[in-house]
Amino acid sequence: MSIFIASALILGPLAIGSNVFAQGGKNTANQGIAQANNAANAALCASGALTGPACNTTTNQANANSGSNTAGQTAGGGASGGGTNAANQGISQQNNAATSALCAAGALTGAACNNTSTQTNANTGSNTAGQTAGGGAAGGGGTNTANQGIGQTNTNQQFAQCVSSGSLSDSCKGPNAQCVSAKNNQVQCDQEAFDKLINSGKSATANLTTK
């Protein structure tokens, strides 16, 4: 009886542990690089005279990334199924700006009541995944999955309202501007948003599956 119990204690764990190696290995990698800027500016000015750079709003936003996402995955095959590799990689850059200006003056001269927004995204990073999945002894092949993306977004909203009993001169420039001049009914609304998207990054995937 004692010999049988000892044998059961020795062989029992071996029989349970063998189920672990019946299926292939599994690897999952989630990698991400995210950069975001948010700015909100508002100006309200009322004066007998607005001259020079009065009641102006300026927004400068920049994202620069040189980092990369790199994943190396190797999943061995099992007795009943192949290995599985999954890689999710992403690089995201975002700029959001909202500026508004409201000016009322007897005279608007110079660069008054103007909105300026400069947004820049620069990325030299990349997504790289090297995956090797071994096949199973029962005939099932390995599986490699890679989801990679690089996204860049700039959002700029500008509003200006200017009222003057004289001329507007170089005032009230920008998109979505409503300008009223009692002197010459002059309306000056020029686009001053600079959106730049610079991306030299790459997404590369090298997959190797064996049966």
MIZA-193643 format. One line per 5 residues: number of its first residue (from 1); their letters; for each residue x, y, z of C-alpha. Coordinates in Angstrom, 2 decimals. Example, Ala and Ser with C-alpha at 12.3 -4.5 7.8 and 13.67 -1.06 7.14 Angstrom:
2
1	as	12.30 -4.50 7.80  13.67 -1.06 7.14
END
This chain:
211
1	msifi	0.00 0.00 0.00  2.80 2.43 0.87  4.55 1.77 -2.46  1.34 2.58 -4.38  0.80 5.87 -2.52
6	asali	4.37 6.96 -3.14  4.03 6.20 -6.84  0.80 8.20 -7.04  2.42 11.22 -5.39  5.28 11.15 -7.87
11	lgpla	3.30 10.52 -11.06  0.33 12.71 -10.18  2.02 16.11 -10.61  3.69 14.94 -13.81  0.36 14.00 -15.35
16	igsnv	-1.21 17.36 -14.43  1.77 19.39 -15.62  1.79 17.77 -19.06  -1.45 19.61 -19.96  0.42 22.93 -19.84
21	faqgg	2.59 21.96 -22.78  -0.30 20.67 -24.91  -1.00 24.16 -26.25  1.44 26.59 -27.81  2.85 29.67 -26.10
26	kntan	1.04 33.00 -26.12  2.50 36.53 -26.15  0.62 39.85 -26.01  2.26 43.31 -26.20  0.43 46.66 -25.89
31	qgiaq	2.66 49.68 -26.52  1.77 53.32 -26.98  3.26 56.83 -27.12  0.80 59.73 -26.71  1.32 63.51 -26.74
36	annaa	-1.47 66.09 -26.36  -1.77 69.88 -25.93  -4.96 71.78 -25.07  -5.21 75.59 -24.96  -8.14 77.98 -24.51
41	naalc	-7.68 81.78 -24.64  -10.25 84.58 -24.41  -9.83 88.37 -24.56  -12.37 91.16 -24.03  -11.31 94.76 -24.61
46	asgal	-13.22 98.06 -24.60  -11.42 101.37 -24.97  -11.57 104.74 -26.66  -8.53 103.66 -28.67  -6.86 100.27 -29.13
51	tgpac	-3.42 100.63 -30.67  -0.51 98.33 -31.24  -0.68 94.67 -30.08  -3.69 95.23 -27.84  -6.16 92.48 -26.99
56	ntttn	-4.27 89.83 -28.97  -4.18 86.11 -28.23  -1.32 83.83 -29.28  -1.14 80.06 -28.96  1.94 77.98 -29.74
61	qanan	1.69 74.20 -29.52  4.33 71.66 -30.51  4.79 67.92 -30.15  8.10 66.22 -30.95  8.67 62.49 -30.67
66	sgsnt	11.67 60.41 -31.60  10.76 57.35 -29.55  9.73 54.04 -31.06  7.66 51.02 -30.14  9.51 47.75 -30.58
71	agqta	8.22 44.26 -29.81  10.02 40.94 -30.29  7.80 37.92 -29.69  8.52 34.20 -29.95  5.82 31.67 -29.13
76	gggas	6.69 27.99 -29.31  4.29 25.42 -30.65  2.56 22.85 -28.47  1.39 19.32 -28.93  -2.15 20.34 -29.85
81	gggtn	-1.78 23.87 -31.20  0.60 26.47 -32.56  1.93 29.54 -30.74  0.12 32.90 -30.73  1.64 36.40 -30.87
86	aanqg	-0.32 39.67 -30.68  1.19 43.17 -30.80  -0.74 46.47 -30.55  1.41 49.55 -31.15  0.48 53.19 -31.62
91	isqqn	1.91 56.73 -31.69  -0.52 59.65 -31.23  0.04 63.42 -31.32  -2.74 65.98 -30.83  -3.04 69.77 -30.59
96	naats	-6.29 71.53 -29.66  -6.61 75.32 -29.52  -9.61 77.62 -29.03  -9.12 81.42 -29.02  -11.62 84.27 -28.99
101	alcaa	-11.39 88.06 -28.86  -14.04 90.77 -28.52  -12.98 94.37 -29.03  -14.94 97.64 -29.02  -13.16 100.96 -29.49
106	galtg	-13.52 104.36 -31.02  -10.33 103.64 -32.95  -8.63 100.34 -33.77  -5.14 100.87 -35.10  -2.19 98.57 -35.45
111	aacnn	-2.35 94.84 -34.90  -5.11 94.87 -32.29  -7.67 92.16 -31.51  -5.91 89.45 -33.51  -5.78 85.70 -32.88
116	tstqt	-2.74 83.65 -33.85  -2.29 79.92 -33.45  0.73 77.82 -34.42  0.54 74.04 -34.15  3.26 71.55 -35.02
121	nantg	3.57 67.77 -34.80  6.90 66.12 -35.58  7.46 62.37 -35.36  10.48 60.31 -36.35  9.51 57.32 -34.23
126	sntag	8.33 54.02 -35.63  6.42 50.88 -34.79  8.30 47.61 -35.21  7.14 44.10 -34.40  9.12 40.90 -34.98
131	qtagg	7.03 37.81 -34.39  7.78 34.09 -34.61  5.08 31.52 -33.85  5.87 27.82 -33.89  3.46 25.24 -35.26
136	gaagg	1.74 22.54 -33.24  2.55 18.88 -33.38  -1.05 18.13 -34.39  -0.65 20.16 -37.55  -1.98 23.57 -36.53
141	ggtnt	0.13 26.53 -37.63  1.18 29.47 -35.47  -0.64 32.84 -35.47  0.85 36.35 -35.61  -1.23 39.52 -35.28
146	anqgi	0.10 43.10 -35.35  -2.00 46.29 -35.15  0.08 49.41 -35.74  -0.81 53.06 -36.25  0.59 56.61 -36.26
151	gqtnt	-1.94 59.43 -35.85  -1.47 63.22 -35.84  -4.27 65.75 -35.33  -4.45 69.55 -35.12  -7.68 71.34 -34.20
156	nqqfa	-7.83 75.14 -34.25  -10.87 77.35 -33.61  -10.62 81.14 -33.69  -13.32 83.77 -33.21  -13.11 87.57 -33.23
161	qcvss	-15.64 90.40 -33.06  -14.51 93.98 -33.57  -16.49 97.23 -33.56  -14.90 100.57 -34.31  -16.15 104.05 -35.16
166	gslsd	-13.02 104.50 -37.25  -11.10 102.24 -39.62  -9.97 98.78 -38.67  -6.42 99.20 -39.93  -4.64 95.85 -39.31
171	sckgp	-7.00 94.83 -36.55  -9.42 91.95 -36.27  -7.56 89.47 -38.44  -8.24 85.79 -38.26  -10.81 83.18 -39.22
176	naqcv	-14.43 83.49 -38.10  -14.06 87.25 -37.58  -17.00 89.67 -37.57  -15.82 93.22 -38.12  -17.75 96.50 -38.28
181	saknn	-16.21 99.86 -39.13  -18.38 103.00 -39.13  -15.78 104.95 -41.13  -15.28 102.85 -44.24  -17.24 99.63 -43.64
186	qvqcd	-13.96 97.84 -44.02  -13.87 94.20 -43.07  -10.48 92.54 -42.68  -10.48 88.85 -41.86  -7.36 86.91 -42.84
191	qeafd	-6.54 83.29 -42.10  -3.65 83.08 -39.63  -3.68 79.42 -38.64  -0.59 77.39 -39.38  -1.13 73.66 -39.21
196	klins	1.89 71.50 -39.91  2.02 67.73 -40.00  5.50 66.29 -40.32  5.83 62.53 -40.12  8.80 60.50 -41.24
201	gksat	8.09 57.53 -38.98  7.39 54.05 -40.26  5.39 51.01 -39.32  7.12 47.71 -39.97  6.07 44.17 -39.20
206	anltt	8.11 41.02 -39.70  6.16 37.81 -39.19  7.36 34.24 -39.37  5.03 31.29 -38.91  5.91 27.64 -39.12
211	k	3.62 24.67 -39.54
END
